[in-house]
Amino acid sequence: MQDQIDQYTAEINAFSPANADELETFRIKFLGTKGLIKDLFEDFKTVGPEEKRTFGKVLNQFKQLAEAKYNDLKESLTSTDIDQKSDIDLTLPGDGFQVGSRHPLSLVRNEIIDIFKRLGFVVAEGPEIEDDWHNFSALNFPEEHPARDMQDTFFIKKNAGKDDIALRTHTSSVQVRMMENGKPPFRAIMPGRVYRNEAISARAHCFFHQVEGLYIDENVSFADLKQTLYHFVQELYGEGTQVRFRPSYFPFTEPSAEMDISCTICKGAGCNMCKYSGWVEILGCGMVDPNVLENCGIDSKKYTGFAFGMGMERIANLKYVIRDLRLFSENDERFLKQFQTEII
Ligand code: PHE
């Protein structure tokens, strides 16, 4: 037994592990619950009583030697490990925290809502799947109007006329729902997605977004329309942005107009964005046609009002100079990351 202990002692003294794994093997071999020291203590039970005194001492010393060796090595190994592993270097800067960004269309929509809210407009929404009545008939579209044609509208159910079901082609359908379901005065804006059967390209898409506006009360005039939209443009694009109204036609407004603003990119000097005209069209508008009011159960002798509708992509293009409409719906992070990050 003494020989055995001498041999182990030599082994322990010579032991010099290269890494923590080797040290662990050492611990298991000598100090583990099924280790050699445990075996020696087992053997010790069998030695004669007179040898017990001397051997007991030797054995205890040997155990202490093994434990001390293990503890020393453990300490030196872990401290060099820290030096070598830079991932525990507390002086390194922390990992960045990724914050998302708002989609440019959301930014523009929120800004538009903000401006009109300050003028007392509420926000309303309607369904994207619409019937013929809300999308066309109530809005005074004649039966044979080309906008009802299969070319522009995605029909879901086609029953040759009145009970057609389609994806809404404009947010004007929400005007109808609002007037049918409430009592004037109305003062609301209605943002939402609309669909048209167009080939997808840089300049056209099969869906896009609009913001509709509706203002119905007694004695509302075209001057109110002009002033409201003029104010809106000054707020959105800055003081001094010029506006002009051109006569136009929509079945649901009379008179109707399209509104242009002085090009925000070249300030009217002429550029690619405004096709060198200095002006860009941003919305359609007009006084709500009395037929539409009557279709929605509103007394057109007592009430008048105006409506307008604008494309959000166009508004965003002018703000951020985005030249390809497809970017809005491709979810390319390189594109999306460029927009203002909101602090939460
Ligand atoms: N709905 C029209 C369009 O899609 C825009 C519009 C809305 C025009 C309201 C006048 C009044 O082009």
Boltz pocket constraint, residues with backbone or C-beta under 6 A from the ligand:
constraints:
  - pocket:
      binder: B
      contacts: [[A, 169], [A, 170], [A, 171], [A, 172], [A, 212], [A, 213], [A, 250], [A, 253], [A, 257], [A, 284], [A, 285], [A, 286], [A, 307], [A, 308], [A, 309], [A, 310]]
      max_distance: 6.0
